[in-house]
């Protein structure tokens, strides 16, 4: 067995309790030691589940520590760390939660996890100066609708049919208050300066923000927003999103920043 194959076999056995001790792993007596390997395997699981709990504390709080550990271990079985940076572990954990049958009754849980994943990604995102609102005001009105805005490296938009921003905010307090309004929310997560901020966007601005994050021009985004919410205010929404640090630059159709 070559080295790459043996590494793969070792990793597979390490994350699956039903696998035997890999070939070549022996104890002091020169024989496979299942008990010692089980201890090592458990330590790996503990490390991975703790990493997930640190990244998804609200998700853990919503289901309880015992349920979360079971869910995290189920995830870890088939999801090896793709990076030596443990802070990146769990990028696709929210998608796993969405199909984790025991959690199906908590339909809002995957989107809460997506918000928490976005928070961590924003925290570790590259430093970048956010777009200055003055730069927007300096753009000639006749070309404004044809421009695109470049998403800030830390900015993420979570769109949910549940009040995930309110759920997350409630769990930032020592005493968690119940969420009374269960309408869906669009949540902007961004770190324009030193701190990660979580903002629930006005409902009428949700389509506009989503369109801009999907590389629509300002004109296209405004058209979609007006169609979805006749009370949409283009100037207020644009300045508001820029002020929250959602963007880093203005871009012309040819891909050149202004």
Order of alpha helices (4+ residues) and beta strands (2+ residues): alpha-alpha-alpha-alpha-alpha-alpha-alpha-alpha-beta-beta-alpha-beta-beta-alpha-alpha-alpha-beta
